[in-house]
Amino acid sequence: MAKCELNEMYNSDKIYYRNMYDGAVNKKTLKYKKSFEKLKNSYNDTEFYKMIIRECSFFRYYCSL
């Protein structure tokens, strides 16, 4: 999911592609984090959620905000 969201962001806003995305989550980048938002809010009581938060540093960072 993180790779798909980054791809969408790079393709829609060329400034991130030139400067490279530093991982910051702010107003501009939150619109590309919809799948993380859904996973966090709707599936937080599942085994998959427990596994993905352990394995995916992008998602773990997003959830810590």
PDB file of N, CA, C and O in Angstrom:
ATOM      1  N   MET A   1       0.822  -1.187   0.000  1.00  0.00           N
ATOM      2  CA  MET A   1       0.000   0.000   0.000  1.00  0.00           C
ATOM      3  C   MET A   1       0.868   1.254   0.000  1.00  0.00           C
ATOM      4  O   MET A   1       0.572   2.220  -0.703  1.00  0.00           O
ATOM      5  N   ALA A   2       1.935   1.236   0.786  1.00  0.00           N
ATOM      6  CA  ALA A   2       2.796   2.413   0.856  1.00  0.00           C
ATOM      7  C   ALA A   2       3.415   2.715  -0.502  1.00  0.00           C
ATOM      8  O   ALA A   2       3.504   3.877  -0.899  1.00  0.00           O
ATOM      9  N   LYS A   3       3.837   1.695  -1.203  1.00  0.00           N
ATOM     10  CA  LYS A   3       4.440   1.905  -2.520  1.00  0.00           C
ATOM     11  C   LYS A   3       3.421   2.456  -3.503  1.00  0.00           C
ATOM     12  O   LYS A   3       3.753   3.326  -4.308  1.00  0.00           O
ATOM     13  N   CYS A   4       2.194   1.970  -3.454  1.00  0.00           N
ATOM     14  CA  CYS A   4       1.150   2.482  -4.351  1.00  0.00           C
ATOM     15  C   CYS A   4       0.847   3.943  -4.037  1.00  0.00           C
ATOM     16  O   CYS A   4       0.692   4.756  -4.949  1.00  0.00           O
ATOM     17  N   GLU A   5       0.763   4.276  -2.761  1.00  0.00           N
ATOM     18  CA  GLU A   5       0.487   5.655  -2.387  1.00  0.00           C
ATOM     19  C   GLU A   5       1.632   6.580  -2.777  1.00  0.00           C
ATOM     20  O   GLU A   5       1.396   7.693  -3.249  1.00  0.00           O
ATOM     21  N   LEU A   6       2.870   6.133  -2.586  1.00  0.00           N
ATOM     22  CA  LEU A   6       4.012   6.945  -3.001  1.00  0.00           C
ATOM     23  C   LEU A   6       4.020   7.146  -4.510  1.00  0.00           C
ATOM     24  O   LEU A   6       4.308   8.239  -4.997  1.00  0.00           O
ATOM     25  N   ASN A   7       3.706   6.095  -5.241  1.00  0.00           N
ATOM     26  CA  ASN A   7       3.652   6.199  -6.697  1.00  0.00           C
ATOM     27  C   ASN A   7       2.607   7.225  -7.128  1.00  0.00           C
ATOM     28  O   ASN A   7       2.860   8.045  -8.010  1.00  0.00           O
ATOM     29  N   GLU A   8       1.441   7.173  -6.506  1.00  0.00           N
ATOM     30  CA  GLU A   8       0.386   8.135  -6.838  1.00  0.00           C
ATOM     31  C   GLU A   8       0.839   9.556  -6.520  1.00  0.00           C
ATOM     32  O   GLU A   8       0.585  10.481  -7.292  1.00  0.00           O
ATOM     33  N   MET A   9       1.505   9.726  -5.389  1.00  0.00           N
ATOM     34  CA  MET A   9       1.969  11.050  -5.005  1.00  0.00           C
ATOM     35  C   MET A   9       3.034  11.559  -5.975  1.00  0.00           C
ATOM     36  O   MET A   9       2.983  12.713  -6.400  1.00  0.00           O
ATOM     37  N   TYR A  10       3.991  10.712  -6.324  1.00  0.00           N
ATOM     38  CA  TYR A  10       5.036  11.131  -7.264  1.00  0.00           C
ATOM     39  C   TYR A  10       4.449  11.501  -8.620  1.00  0.00           C
ATOM     40  O   TYR A  10       4.900  12.457  -9.252  1.00  0.00           O
ATOM     41  N   ASN A  11       3.459  10.759  -9.067  1.00  0.00           N
ATOM     42  CA  ASN A  11       2.873  11.018 -10.380  1.00  0.00           C
ATOM     43  C   ASN A  11       1.954  12.228 -10.404  1.00  0.00           C
ATOM     44  O   ASN A  11       1.748  12.824 -11.461  1.00  0.00           O
ATOM     45  N   SER A  12       1.402  12.599  -9.267  1.00  0.00           N
ATOM     46  CA  SER A  12       0.462  13.712  -9.272  1.00  0.00           C
ATOM     47  C   SER A  12       1.115  15.036  -8.869  1.00  0.00           C
ATOM     48  O   SER A  12       0.594  16.103  -9.194  1.00  0.00           O
ATOM     49  N   ASP A  13       2.222  14.980  -8.180  1.00  0.00           N
ATOM     50  CA  ASP A  13       2.874  16.204  -7.708  1.00  0.00           C
ATOM     51  C   ASP A  13       4.367  16.089  -7.969  1.00  0.00           C
ATOM     52  O   ASP A  13       5.103  15.527  -7.158  1.00  0.00           O
ATOM     53  N   LYS A  14       4.807  16.615  -9.087  1.00  0.00           N
ATOM     54  CA  LYS A  14       6.180  16.429  -9.558  1.00  0.00           C
ATOM     55  C   LYS A  14       7.236  17.009  -8.617  1.00  0.00           C
ATOM     56  O   LYS A  14       8.396  16.600  -8.678  1.00  0.00           O
ATOM     57  N   ILE A  15       6.866  17.946  -7.757  1.00  0.00           N
ATOM     58  CA  ILE A  15       7.868  18.518  -6.853  1.00  0.00           C
ATOM     59  C   ILE A  15       8.417  17.455  -5.896  1.00  0.00           C
ATOM     60  O   ILE A  15       9.595  17.500  -5.542  1.00  0.00           O
ATOM     61  N   TYR A  16       7.594  16.514  -5.481  1.00  0.00           N
ATOM     62  CA  TYR A  16       8.075  15.440  -4.609  1.00  0.00           C
ATOM     63  C   TYR A  16       9.037  14.532  -5.356  1.00  0.00           C
ATOM     64  O   TYR A  16       9.993  14.025  -4.770  1.00  0.00           O
ATOM     65  N   TYR A  17       8.799  14.328  -6.609  1.00  0.00           N
ATOM     66  CA  TYR A  17       9.689  13.468  -7.380  1.00  0.00           C
ATOM     67  C   TYR A  17      11.073  14.099  -7.495  1.00  0.00           C
ATOM     68  O   TYR A  17      12.085  13.407  -7.381  1.00  0.00           O
ATOM     69  N   ARG A  18      11.117  15.393  -7.717  1.00  0.00           N
ATOM     70  CA  ARG A  18      12.412  16.070  -7.845  1.00  0.00           C
ATOM     71  C   ARG A  18      13.146  16.130  -6.511  1.00  0.00           C
ATOM     72  O   ARG A  18      14.360  15.932  -6.465  1.00  0.00           O
ATOM     73  N   ASN A  19      12.433  16.397  -5.440  1.00  0.00           N
ATOM     74  CA  ASN A  19      13.068  16.568  -4.130  1.00  0.00           C
ATOM     75  C   ASN A  19      13.091  15.298  -3.293  1.00  0.00           C
ATOM     76  O   ASN A  19      13.719  15.274  -2.235  1.00  0.00           O
ATOM     77  N   MET A  20      12.440  14.276  -3.730  1.00  0.00           N
ATOM     78  CA  MET A  20      12.296  12.998  -3.035  1.00  0.00           C
ATOM     79  C   MET A  20      11.506  13.182  -1.732  1.00  0.00           C
ATOM     80  O   MET A  20      11.741  14.123  -0.974  1.00  0.00           O
ATOM     81  N   TYR A  21      10.612  12.307  -1.504  1.00  0.00           N
ATOM     82  CA  TYR A  21       9.740  12.346  -0.344  1.00  0.00           C
ATOM     83  C   TYR A  21      10.522  11.934   0.891  1.00  0.00           C
ATOM     84  O   TYR A  21      11.177  10.892   0.886  1.00  0.00           O
ATOM     85  N   ASP A  22      10.465  12.723   1.936  1.00  0.00           N
ATOM     86  CA  ASP A  22      11.245  12.458   3.152  1.00  0.00           C
ATOM     87  C   ASP A  22      10.478  11.678   4.213  1.00  0.00           C
ATOM     88  O   ASP A  22      10.999  11.447   5.304  1.00  0.00           O
ATOM     89  N   GLY A  23       9.247  11.268   3.910  1.00  0.00           N
ATOM     90  CA  GLY A  23       8.459  10.488   4.853  1.00  0.00           C
ATOM     91  C   GLY A  23       7.539  11.312   5.729  1.00  0.00           C
ATOM     92  O   GLY A  23       6.763  10.759   6.508  1.00  0.00           O
ATOM     93  N   ALA A  24       7.616  12.626   5.610  1.00  0.00           N
ATOM     94  CA  ALA A  24       6.787  13.482   6.445  1.00  0.00           C
ATOM     95  C   ALA A  24       5.312  13.289   6.125  1.00  0.00           C
ATOM     96  O   ALA A  24       4.927  13.119   4.968  1.00  0.00           O
ATOM     97  N   VAL A  25       4.504  13.317   7.160  1.00  0.00           N
ATOM     98  CA  VAL A  25       3.059  13.269   6.984  1.00  0.00           C
ATOM     99  C   VAL A  25       2.535  14.642   7.372  1.00  0.00           C
ATOM    100  O   VAL A  25       2.624  15.054   8.528  1.00  0.00           O
ATOM    101  N   ASN A  26       1.993  15.335   6.397  1.00  0.00           N
ATOM    102  CA  ASN A  26       1.462  16.668   6.620  1.00  0.00           C
ATOM    103  C   ASN A  26       0.188  16.825   5.804  1.00  0.00           C
ATOM    104  O   ASN A  26      -0.290  15.865   5.199  1.00  0.00           O
ATOM    105  N   LYS A  27      -0.360  18.031   5.787  1.00  0.00           N
ATOM    106  CA  LYS A  27      -1.619  18.264   5.068  1.00  0.00           C
ATOM    107  C   LYS A  27      -1.541  17.839   3.603  1.00  0.00           C
ATOM    108  O   LYS A  27      -2.488  17.265   3.066  1.00  0.00           O
ATOM    109  N   LYS A  28      -0.417  18.123   2.969  1.00  0.00           N
ATOM    110  CA  LYS A  28      -0.271  17.830   1.548  1.00  0.00           C
ATOM    111  C   LYS A  28      -0.165  16.326   1.287  1.00  0.00           C
ATOM    112  O   LYS A  28      -0.686  15.838   0.284  1.00  0.00           O
ATOM    113  N   THR A  29       0.495  15.597   2.166  1.00  0.00           N
ATOM    114  CA  THR A  29       0.705  14.164   1.936  1.00  0.00           C
ATOM    115  C   THR A  29      -0.413  13.293   2.497  1.00  0.00           C
ATOM    116  O   THR A  29      -0.564  12.150   2.067  1.00  0.00           O
ATOM    117  N   LEU A  30      -1.201  13.799   3.447  1.00  0.00           N
ATOM    118  CA  LEU A  30      -2.269  12.993   4.036  1.00  0.00           C
ATOM    119  C   LEU A  30      -3.291  12.514   3.017  1.00  0.00           C
ATOM    120  O   LEU A  30      -3.867  11.438   3.176  1.00  0.00           O
ATOM    121  N   LYS A  31      -3.520  13.302   1.971  1.00  0.00           N
ATOM    122  CA  LYS A  31      -4.508  12.887   0.976  1.00  0.00           C
ATOM    123  C   LYS A  31      -4.075  11.626   0.235  1.00  0.00           C
ATOM    124  O   LYS A  31      -4.898  10.980  -0.414  1.00  0.00           O
ATOM    125  N   TYR A  32      -2.793  11.268   0.323  1.00  0.00           N
ATOM    126  CA  TYR A  32      -2.305  10.051  -0.317  1.00  0.00           C
ATOM    127  C   TYR A  32      -2.215   8.884   0.666  1.00  0.00           C
ATOM    128  O   TYR A  32      -1.677   7.835   0.312  1.00  0.00           O
ATOM    129  N   LYS A  33      -2.716   9.033   1.868  1.00  0.00           N
ATOM    130  CA  LYS A  33      -2.626   8.001   2.896  1.00  0.00           C
ATOM    131  C   LYS A  33      -3.994   7.402   3.214  1.00  0.00           C
ATOM    132  O   LYS A  33      -4.230   6.970   4.343  1.00  0.00           O
ATOM    133  N   LYS A  34      -4.880   7.373   2.253  1.00  0.00           N
ATOM    134  CA  LYS A  34      -6.243   6.909   2.501  1.00  0.00           C
ATOM    135  C   LYS A  34      -6.307   5.422   2.866  1.00  0.00           C
ATOM    136  O   LYS A  34      -7.111   5.033   3.713  1.00  0.00           O
ATOM    137  N   SER A  35      -5.481   4.601   2.247  1.00  0.00           N
ATOM    138  CA  SER A  35      -5.525   3.167   2.581  1.00  0.00           C
ATOM    139  C   SER A  35      -4.990   2.934   3.983  1.00  0.00           C
ATOM    140  O   SER A  35      -5.492   2.060   4.690  1.00  0.00           O
ATOM    141  N   PHE A  36      -3.985   3.693   4.405  1.00  0.00           N
ATOM    142  CA  PHE A  36      -3.482   3.571   5.773  1.00  0.00           C
ATOM    143  C   PHE A  36      -4.556   4.005   6.764  1.00  0.00           C
ATOM    144  O   PHE A  36      -4.745   3.372   7.803  1.00  0.00           O
ATOM    145  N   GLU A  37      -5.249   5.076   6.441  1.00  0.00           N
ATOM    146  CA  GLU A  37      -6.313   5.563   7.315  1.00  0.00           C
ATOM    147  C   GLU A  37      -7.399   4.497   7.484  1.00  0.00           C
ATOM    148  O   GLU A  37      -7.857   4.238   8.597  1.00  0.00           O
ATOM    149  N   LYS A  38      -7.803   3.887   6.372  1.00  0.00           N
ATOM    150  CA  LYS A  38      -8.836   2.848   6.431  1.00  0.00           C
ATOM    151  C   LYS A  38      -8.355   1.631   7.210  1.00  0.00           C
ATOM    152  O   LYS A  38      -9.101   1.076   8.017  1.00  0.00           O
ATOM    153  N   LEU A  39      -7.126   1.216   6.977  1.00  0.00           N
ATOM    154  CA  LEU A  39      -6.572   0.077   7.698  1.00  0.00           C
ATOM    155  C   LEU A  39      -6.511   0.363   9.193  1.00  0.00           C
ATOM    156  O   LEU A  39      -6.872  -0.488  10.006  1.00  0.00           O
ATOM    157  N   LYS A  40      -6.062   1.540   9.550  1.00  0.00           N
ATOM    158  CA  LYS A  40      -5.940   1.908  10.961  1.00  0.00           C
ATOM    159  C   LYS A  40      -7.296   1.990  11.652  1.00  0.00           C
ATOM    160  O   LYS A  40      -7.449   1.517  12.778  1.00  0.00           O
ATOM    161  N   ASN A  41      -8.272   2.582  10.989  1.00  0.00           N
ATOM    162  CA  ASN A  41      -9.571   2.822  11.619  1.00  0.00           C
ATOM    163  C   ASN A  41     -10.538   1.647  11.542  1.00  0.00           C
ATOM    164  O   ASN A  41     -11.360   1.468  12.439  1.00  0.00           O
ATOM    165  N   SER A  42     -10.453   0.850  10.492  1.00  0.00           N
ATOM    166  CA  SER A  42     -11.455  -0.196  10.286  1.00  0.00           C
ATOM    167  C   SER A  42     -10.973  -1.609  10.607  1.00  0.00           C
ATOM    168  O   SER A  42     -11.789  -2.503  10.832  1.00  0.00           O
ATOM    169  N   TYR A  43      -9.667  -1.817  10.631  1.00  0.00           N
ATOM    170  CA  TYR A  43      -9.154  -3.177  10.791  1.00  0.00           C
ATOM    171  C   TYR A  43      -8.180  -3.321  11.951  1.00  0.00           C
ATOM    172  O   TYR A  43      -7.396  -4.269  11.993  1.00  0.00           O
ATOM    173  N   ASN A  44      -8.227  -2.384  12.895  1.00  0.00           N
ATOM    174  CA  ASN A  44      -7.254  -2.397  13.971  1.00  0.00           C
ATOM    175  C   ASN A  44      -7.418  -3.551  14.964  1.00  0.00           C
ATOM    176  O   ASN A  44      -6.565  -3.739  15.831  1.00  0.00           O
ATOM    177  N   ASP A  45      -8.479  -4.308  14.852  1.00  0.00           N
ATOM    178  CA  ASP A  45      -8.663  -5.451  15.759  1.00  0.00           C
ATOM    179  C   ASP A  45      -8.477  -6.792  15.048  1.00  0.00           C
ATOM    180  O   ASP A  45      -8.999  -7.815  15.493  1.00  0.00           O
ATOM    181  N   THR A  46      -7.736  -6.780  13.949  1.00  0.00           N
ATOM    182  CA  THR A  46      -7.517  -8.010  13.179  1.00  0.00           C
ATOM    183  C   THR A  46      -6.071  -8.502  13.308  1.00  0.00           C
ATOM    184  O   THR A  46      -5.176  -7.752  13.695  1.00  0.00           O
ATOM    185  N   GLU A  47      -5.871  -9.758  12.981  1.00  0.00           N
ATOM    186  CA  GLU A  47      -4.529 -10.332  12.973  1.00  0.00           C
ATOM    187  C   GLU A  47      -3.668  -9.674  11.893  1.00  0.00           C
ATOM    188  O   GLU A  47      -2.470  -9.472  12.091  1.00  0.00           O
ATOM    189  N   PHE A  48      -4.271  -9.345  10.762  1.00  0.00           N
ATOM    190  CA  PHE A  48      -3.523  -8.691   9.693  1.00  0.00           C
ATOM    191  C   PHE A  48      -2.954  -7.363  10.171  1.00  0.00           C
ATOM    192  O   PHE A  48      -1.796  -7.048   9.897  1.00  0.00           O
ATOM    193  N   TYR A  49      -3.752  -6.594  10.878  1.00  0.00           N
ATOM    194  CA  TYR A  49      -3.296  -5.308  11.413  1.00  0.00           C
ATOM    195  C   TYR A  49      -2.087  -5.504  12.323  1.00  0.00           C
ATOM    196  O   TYR A  49      -1.106  -4.768  12.219  1.00  0.00           O
ATOM    197  N   LYS A  50      -2.153  -6.474  13.197  1.00  0.00           N
ATOM    198  CA  LYS A  50      -1.040  -6.748  14.106  1.00  0.00           C
ATOM    199  C   LYS A  50       0.220  -7.110  13.336  1.00  0.00           C
ATOM    200  O   LYS A  50       1.318  -6.686  13.694  1.00  0.00           O
ATOM    201  N   MET A  51       0.058  -7.890  12.281  1.00  0.00           N
ATOM    202  CA  MET A  51       1.200  -8.295  11.478  1.00  0.00           C
ATOM    203  C   MET A  51       1.765  -7.117  10.690  1.00  0.00           C
ATOM    204  O   MET A  51       2.981  -6.937  10.645  1.00  0.00           O
ATOM    205  N   ILE A  52       0.909  -6.319  10.073  1.00  0.00           N
ATOM    206  CA  ILE A  52       1.382  -5.240   9.209  1.00  0.00           C
ATOM    207  C   ILE A  52       2.029  -4.122  10.021  1.00  0.00           C
ATOM    208  O   ILE A  52       2.988  -3.504   9.559  1.00  0.00           O
ATOM    209  N   ILE A  53       1.533  -3.859  11.196  1.00  0.00           N
ATOM    210  CA  ILE A  53       2.156  -2.816  12.012  1.00  0.00           C
ATOM    211  C   ILE A  53       3.526  -3.273  12.508  1.00  0.00           C
ATOM    212  O   ILE A  53       4.406  -2.446  12.750  1.00  0.00           O
ATOM    213  N   ARG A  54       3.708  -4.562  12.657  1.00  0.00           N
ATOM    214  CA  ARG A  54       5.007  -5.113  13.053  1.00  0.00           C
ATOM    215  C   ARG A  54       5.985  -5.120  11.877  1.00  0.00           C
ATOM    216  O   ARG A  54       7.179  -4.892  12.069  1.00  0.00           O
ATOM    217  N   GLU A  55       5.492  -5.379  10.664  1.00  0.00           N
ATOM    218  CA  GLU A  55       6.350  -5.571   9.495  1.00  0.00           C
ATOM    219  C   GLU A  55       6.587  -4.322   8.646  1.00  0.00           C
ATOM    220  O   GLU A  55       7.599  -4.243   7.951  1.00  0.00           O
ATOM    221  N   CYS A  56       5.690  -3.359   8.686  1.00  0.00           N
ATOM    222  CA  CYS A  56       5.774  -2.211   7.772  1.00  0.00           C
ATOM    223  C   CYS A  56       6.116  -0.932   8.545  1.00  0.00           C
ATOM    224  O   CYS A  56       5.293  -0.413   9.299  1.00  0.00           O
ATOM    225  N   SER A  57       7.328  -0.437   8.348  1.00  0.00           N
ATOM    226  CA  SER A  57       7.755   0.762   9.063  1.00  0.00           C
ATOM    227  C   SER A  57       6.968   2.002   8.629  1.00  0.00           C
ATOM    228  O   SER A  57       6.745   2.903   9.438  1.00  0.00           O
ATOM    229  N   PHE A  58       6.545   2.058   7.366  1.00  0.00           N
ATOM    230  CA  PHE A  58       5.729   3.188   6.905  1.00  0.00           C
ATOM    231  C   PHE A  58       4.405   3.246   7.659  1.00  0.00           C
ATOM    232  O   PHE A  58       3.981   4.312   8.105  1.00  0.00           O
ATOM    233  N   PHE A  59       3.762   2.099   7.798  1.00  0.00           N
ATOM    234  CA  PHE A  59       2.480   2.063   8.493  1.00  0.00           C
ATOM    235  C   PHE A  59       2.668   2.310   9.989  1.00  0.00           C
ATOM    236  O   PHE A  59       1.863   3.009  10.605  1.00  0.00           O
ATOM    237  N   ARG A  60       3.707   1.751  10.570  1.00  0.00           N
ATOM    238  CA  ARG A  60       3.995   1.960  11.995  1.00  0.00           C
ATOM    239  C   ARG A  60       4.213   3.447  12.267  1.00  0.00           C
ATOM    240  O   ARG A  60       3.718   3.978  13.262  1.00  0.00           O
ATOM    241  N   TYR A  61       4.948   4.114  11.388  1.00  0.00           N
ATOM    242  CA  TYR A  61       5.156   5.558  11.535  1.00  0.00           C
ATOM    243  C   TYR A  61       3.832   6.313  11.430  1.00  0.00           C
ATOM    244  O   TYR A  61       3.545   7.193  12.243  1.00  0.00           O
ATOM    245  N   TYR A  62       3.033   5.966  10.428  1.00  0.00           N
ATOM    246  CA  TYR A  62       1.733   6.632  10.259  1.00  0.00           C
ATOM    247  C   TYR A  62       0.874   6.478  11.504  1.00  0.00           C
ATOM    248  O   TYR A  62       0.230   7.439  11.926  1.00  0.00           O
ATOM    249  N   CYS A  63       0.850   5.303  12.094  1.00  0.00           N
ATOM    250  CA  CYS A  63       0.018   5.058  13.269  1.00  0.00           C
ATOM    251  C   CYS A  63       0.537   5.757  14.512  1.00  0.00           C
ATOM    252  O   CYS A  63      -0.219   5.974  15.459  1.00  0.00           O
ATOM    253  N   SER A  64       1.800   6.109  14.525  1.00  0.00           N
ATOM    254  CA  SER A  64       2.361   6.776  15.695  1.00  0.00           C
ATOM    255  C   SER A  64       2.056   8.268  15.735  1.00  0.00           C
ATOM    256  O   SER A  64       2.316   8.927  16.742  1.00  0.00           O
ATOM    257  N   LEU A  65       1.511   8.802  14.655  1.00  0.00           N
ATOM    258  CA  LEU A  65       1.232  10.247  14.605  1.00  0.00           C
ATOM    259  C   LEU A  65       0.001  10.607  15.381  1.00  0.00           C
ATOM    260  O   LEU A  65      -0.371  11.779  15.439  1.00  0.00           O
TER     261      LEU A  65
END
